[in-house]
Amino acid sequence: MEGAVLVRQLQPSQTLEQAVLPPAAKKKTLRDLLKSRTRTSSATVPKRVRAELELTRYLQEEPIDPNENPLTWWRNNHERFPLLSKVA
């Protein structure tokens, strides 16, 4: 049997290529790619510098309406000020 190729038994839903070729490697999702990028970018800036920048941005915000609940404001803005919102 010269030139013969060993093929697993085909399942009804398989094609010949699926039976001969090894399964493809799992593809990375966009979330996987962004997660690795986020980790490297935040690691390059020291936490103290990030905190100072966040505090500066917060102090430049317009004051909230005196009738507004401050906890509601922090809940709505926790993504903009992640470090400060933990203190609030």
Backbone as a printed PyTorch tensor [residue, N CA C, xyz], in Angstrom:
tensor([[[  0.8260,  -1.1790,   0.0000],
         [  0.0000,   0.0000,   0.0000],
         [  0.8670,   1.2380,   0.0000]],

        [[  1.5080,   1.4330,  -1.0560],
         [  2.3890,   2.5780,  -1.1880],
         [  1.5790,   3.8470,  -1.3720]],

        [[  1.9430,   4.9110,  -0.6320],
         [  1.2650,   6.1920,  -0.7490],
         [ -0.0750,   6.2370,  -0.0510]],

        [[ -0.3720,   5.2490,   0.7820],
         [ -1.6610,   5.2360,   1.4700],
         [ -1.6470,   6.2320,   2.6350]],

        [[ -2.7830,   6.8170,   2.8980],
         [ -2.9480,   7.7630,   3.9940],
         [ -3.9110,   7.1420,   4.9930]],

        [[ -3.5080,   7.1610,   6.2490],
         [ -4.3930,   6.6350,   7.2780],
         [ -5.4540,   7.6800,   7.6010]],

        [[ -6.6920,   7.2660,   7.5700],
         [ -7.8150,   8.1570,   7.8360],
         [ -8.6590,   7.5110,   8.9190]],

        [[ -9.0470,   8.3310,   9.9150],
         [ -9.9680,   7.8160,  10.9250],
         [-11.3080,   7.5520,  10.2700]],

        [[-12.0960,   6.7390,  10.9300],
         [-13.4200,   6.4610,  10.4020],
         [-14.2390,   7.7540,  10.4110]],

        [[-14.8620,   8.0430,   9.2880],
         [-15.6570,   9.2650,   9.1530],
         [-16.9480,   9.1620,   9.9440]],

        [[-17.2340,  10.2270,  10.6620],
         [-18.5240,  10.3550,  11.3190],
         [-19.4900,  10.9170,  10.2770]],

        [[-20.7680,  10.7120,  10.4410],
         [-21.7290,  11.1960,   9.4310],
         [-21.6400,  12.6940,   9.1570]],

        [[-21.2730,  13.4910,  10.1590],
         [-21.2410,  14.9410,   9.9500],
         [-19.8650,  15.4420,   9.5200]],

        [[-18.8630,  14.5680,   9.3780],
         [-17.5030,  14.9870,   9.0400],
         [-17.2500,  14.9340,   7.5440]],

        [[-16.3640,  15.8490,   7.1180],
         [-15.8800,  15.7970,   5.7520],
         [-14.5650,  15.0300,   5.7650]],

        [[-14.0640,  14.7170,   4.5960],
         [-12.7940,  13.9960,   4.4980],
         [-11.6650,  14.8310,   5.0950]],

        [[-11.6660,  16.1530,   4.8730],
         [-10.6180,  17.0280,   5.4070],
         [-10.6180,  17.0280,   6.9310]],

        [[-11.7960,  17.0120,   7.5330],
         [-11.8840,  17.0110,   8.9960],
         [-11.3220,  15.7230,   9.5820]],

        [[-11.4750,  14.6130,   8.8750],
         [-10.9760,  13.3340,   9.3690],
         [ -9.4700,  13.2240,   9.2140]],

        [[ -8.8910,  13.8790,   8.2030],
         [ -7.4560,  13.7700,   7.9290],
         [ -6.6650,  14.8360,   8.6850]],

        [[ -7.1700,  16.0720,   8.7040],
         [ -6.4350,  17.1850,   9.3100],
         [ -6.6380,  17.2170,  10.8190]],

        [[ -5.5850,  17.6040,  11.5640],
         [ -5.7580,  17.7580,  13.0140],
         [ -6.6640,  18.9490,  13.2910]],

        [[ -7.3050,  18.9810,  14.4530],
         [ -8.1890,  20.1080,  14.7590],
         [ -7.3980,  21.4100,  14.8130]],

        [[ -8.0130,  22.4800,  14.3510],
         [ -7.3550,  23.7940,  14.3320],
         [ -7.1900,  24.3020,  15.7570]],

        [[ -6.1520,  25.1080,  15.9650],
         [ -5.9180,  25.7040,  17.2830],
         [ -7.0480,  26.6790,  17.6020]],

        [[ -7.3610,  26.8170,  18.8920],
         [ -8.4310,  27.7210,  19.3080],
         [ -8.0410,  29.1500,  18.9630]],

        [[ -8.9610,  29.8690,  18.3320],
         [ -8.7060,  31.2590,  17.9720],
         [ -8.8750,  32.1460,  19.1850]],

        [[ -8.0650,  33.1980,  19.2460],
         [ -8.1950,  34.1600,  20.3300],
         [ -9.3710,  35.0800,  20.0400]],

        [[-10.0710,  35.4320,  21.0910],
         [-11.1840,  36.3620,  20.9360],
         [-10.6580,  37.7860,  21.0760]],

        [[-11.4770,  38.7340,  20.6960],
         [-11.1040,  40.1390,  20.8230],
         [-10.8580,  40.4820,  22.2850]],

        [[-11.6540,  39.9100,  23.1600],
         [-11.4860,  40.1610,  24.6020],
         [-10.1120,  39.6930,  25.0800]],

        [[ -9.6590,  38.5100,  24.6060],
         [ -8.3280,  38.0110,  24.9730],
         [ -7.2380,  38.9740,  24.5220]],

        [[ -7.3640,  39.4760,  23.3170],
         [ -6.3570,  40.3950,  22.7830],
         [ -6.3460,  41.7100,  23.5540]],

        [[ -7.5200,  42.2390,  23.8600],
         [ -7.5970,  43.5070,  24.5890],
         [ -7.1590,  43.3560,  26.0370]],

        [[ -7.4270,  42.2000,  26.6370],
         [ -7.0380,  41.9720,  28.0190],
         [ -5.5160,  42.0110,  28.1580]],

        [[ -4.8080,  41.3770,  27.2280],
         [ -3.3490,  41.3980,  27.3050],
         [ -2.8180,  42.8030,  27.0500]],

        [[ -3.4590,  43.5560,  26.1900],
         [ -3.0320,  44.9220,  25.9100],
         [ -3.2720,  45.8300,  27.1130]],

        [[ -4.3940,  45.6360,  27.7940],
         [ -4.7240,  46.4460,  28.9670],
         [ -3.7350,  46.1920,  30.0860]],

        [[ -3.3870,  44.9370,  30.3060],
         [ -2.4530,  44.6120,  31.3790],
         [ -1.1100,  45.2860,  31.1630]],

        [[ -0.6180,  45.2840,  29.9260],
         [  0.6920,  45.8780,  29.6830],
         [  0.6540,  47.3910,  29.7720]],

        [[ -0.4440,  48.0220,  29.3310],
         [ -0.4910,  49.4840,  29.3560],
         [ -0.6310,  50.0180,  30.7740]],

        [[ -1.4200,  49.3580,  31.6170],
         [ -1.5790,  49.8510,  32.9820],
         [ -0.3460,  49.5470,  33.8280]],

        [[  0.4110,  48.5260,  33.4460],
         [  1.6020,  48.1810,  34.2110],
         [  2.7270,  49.1740,  33.9580]],

        [[  2.6960,  49.8820,  32.8400],
         [  3.7780,  50.8070,  32.5280],
         [  3.6590,  52.1140,  33.2870]],

        [[  2.4530,  52.4850,  33.7140],
         [  2.2400,  53.7320,  34.4600],
         [  2.0940,  53.3720,  35.9340]],

        [[  2.9530,  53.9330,  36.7980],
         [  2.8390,  53.6250,  38.2270],
         [  1.4710,  54.0320,  38.7820]],

        [[  1.0150,  53.2850,  39.7670],
         [ -0.3080,  53.5240,  40.3420],
         [ -0.4210,  54.9310,  40.9320]],

        [[  0.6520,  55.4190,  41.5040],
         [  0.6220,  56.7640,  42.0920],
         [  0.3610,  57.8180,  41.0070]],

        [[  0.9850,  57.6510,  39.8550],
         [  0.7980,  58.6020,  38.7510],
         [ -0.6350,  58.5160,  38.2370]],

        [[ -1.1530,  57.2860,  38.0930],
         [ -2.5420,  57.1320,  37.6510],
         [ -3.5010,  57.7900,  38.6390]],

        [[ -3.2190,  57.6390,  39.9420],
         [ -4.0800,  58.2470,  40.9650],
         [ -4.0310,  59.7670,  40.8840]],

        [[ -2.8400,  60.3240,  40.6870],
         [ -2.7140,  61.7850,  40.5820],
         [ -3.4440,  62.3160,  39.3500]],

        [[ -3.3290,  61.6120,  38.2310],
         [ -4.0260,  62.0300,  37.0100],
         [ -5.5430,  61.9530,  37.1960]],

        [[ -5.9890,  60.8870,  37.8390],
         [ -7.4200,  60.7230,  38.0720],
         [ -7.9420,  61.8130,  39.0080]],

        [[ -7.1810,  62.1280,  40.0370],
         [ -7.5780,  63.1800,  40.9650],
         [ -7.6450,  64.5340,  40.2570]],

        [[ -6.6890,  64.8020,  39.3990],
         [ -6.6830,  66.0560,  38.6370],
         [ -7.9220,  66.1460,  37.7450]],

        [[ -8.2480,  65.0570,  37.0480],
         [ -9.4510,  65.0400,  36.2020],
         [-10.7090,  65.2540,  37.0380]],

        [[-10.7600,  64.6230,  38.2130],
         [-11.9280,  64.7630,  39.0890],
         [-12.0850,  66.2070,  39.5620]],

        [[-10.9910,  66.8360,  39.9400],
         [-11.0590,  68.2090,  40.4400],
         [-11.4490,  69.2050,  39.3550]],

        [[-11.2650,  68.8340,  38.0880],
         [-11.6480,  69.6930,  36.9750],
         [-13.1240,  69.5330,  36.5990]],

        [[-13.8040,  68.5670,  37.1960],
         [-15.2280,  68.3370,  36.9280],
         [-16.0580,  69.4900,  37.4850]],

        [[-17.1940,  69.7130,  36.8530],
         [-18.1480,  70.6950,  37.3670],
         [-18.7610,  70.1200,  38.6480]],

        [[-19.0350,  70.9710,  39.6320],
         [-19.6820,  70.4710,  40.8610],
         [-21.0600,  69.9010,  40.5410]],

        [[-21.4610,  68.8870,  41.3120],
         [-22.7800,  68.2860,  41.0740],
         [-23.8630,  69.1760,  41.6610]],

        [[-25.0500,  68.9700,  41.1870],
         [-26.2150,  69.6980,  41.6800],
         [-26.3940,  69.3800,  43.1700]],

        [[-26.6270,  70.3770,  44.0100],
         [-26.7950,  70.1260,  45.4490],
         [-27.9260,  69.1490,  45.7730]],

        [[-28.8870,  69.0100,  44.8650],
         [-30.0040,  68.0890,  45.0960],
         [-29.6870,  66.6640,  44.6490]],

        [[-28.5650,  66.4710,  43.9620],
         [-28.2020,  65.1400,  43.4630],
         [-27.5290,  64.3280,  44.5670]],

        [[-27.8150,  63.0470,  44.5780],
         [-27.2160,  62.1410,  45.5590],
         [-25.7720,  61.8400,  45.1310]],

        [[-24.7660,  62.1420,  45.9690],
         [-23.3720,  61.8940,  45.5930],
         [-23.0720,  60.4160,  45.3170]],

        [[-23.7310,  59.5110,  46.0320],
         [-23.4910,  58.0860,  45.8000],
         [-23.9780,  57.6630,  44.4200]],

        [[-25.0630,  58.2600,  43.9780],
         [-25.5530,  57.9870,  42.6180],
         [-24.5540,  58.4930,  41.5880]],

        [[-24.0050,  59.6800,  41.8340],
         [-23.0000,  60.2310,  40.9140],
         [-21.8010,  59.3000,  40.8320]],

        [[-21.3210,  58.8060,  41.9660],
         [-20.1620,  57.8980,  41.9520],
         [-20.4960,  56.5810,  41.2550]],

        [[-21.7110,  56.0780,  41.4540],
         [-22.1030,  54.8430,  40.7800],
         [-22.0970,  55.0530,  39.2660]],

        [[-22.5330,  56.2150,  38.8060],
         [-22.5800,  56.5140,  37.3770],
         [-21.2080,  56.8220,  36.7920]],

        [[-20.2540,  57.2200,  37.6170],
         [-18.9440,  57.6380,  37.1210],
         [-17.7960,  56.7490,  37.6010]],

        [[-18.1070,  55.5730,  38.1330],
         [-17.0510,  54.7200,  38.6690],
         [-16.0660,  54.2350,  37.5990]],

        [[-16.5040,  54.1600,  36.3540],
         [-15.5760,  53.7430,  35.2880],
         [-14.6240,  54.8770,  34.9080]],

        [[-15.0650,  56.0950,  35.0380],
         [-14.2030,  57.2450,  34.7310],
         [-13.1690,  57.4810,  35.8200]],

        [[-13.5480,  57.1670,  37.0620],
         [-12.6730,  57.3920,  38.2140],
         [-12.5790,  56.1110,  39.0500]],

        [[-11.9550,  55.0640,  38.5240],
         [-11.9640,  53.7660,  39.2230],
         [-11.2650,  53.7780,  40.5760]],

        [[-10.1750,  54.5150,  40.7050],
         [ -9.4500,  54.5350,  41.9840],
         [-10.1990,  55.3610,  43.0240]],

        [[-10.6580,  56.5360,  42.6410],
         [-11.3680,  57.3990,  43.5740],
         [-12.7210,  56.8270,  43.9890]],

        [[-13.3790,  56.1140,  43.0830],
         [-14.7000,  55.5690,  43.4140],
         [-14.6030,  54.5130,  44.5050]],

        [[-13.4600,  53.8800,  44.6400],
         [-13.2970,  52.8980,  45.7220],
         [-13.2770,  53.5990,  47.0720]],

        [[-12.7500,  54.8000,  47.1130],
         [-12.7020,  55.5640,  48.3570],
         [-14.0770,  56.1380,  48.6830]],

        [[-14.7780,  56.5500,  47.6450],
         [-16.1030,  57.1490,  47.8510],
         [-17.0340,  56.0810,  48.3110]]])
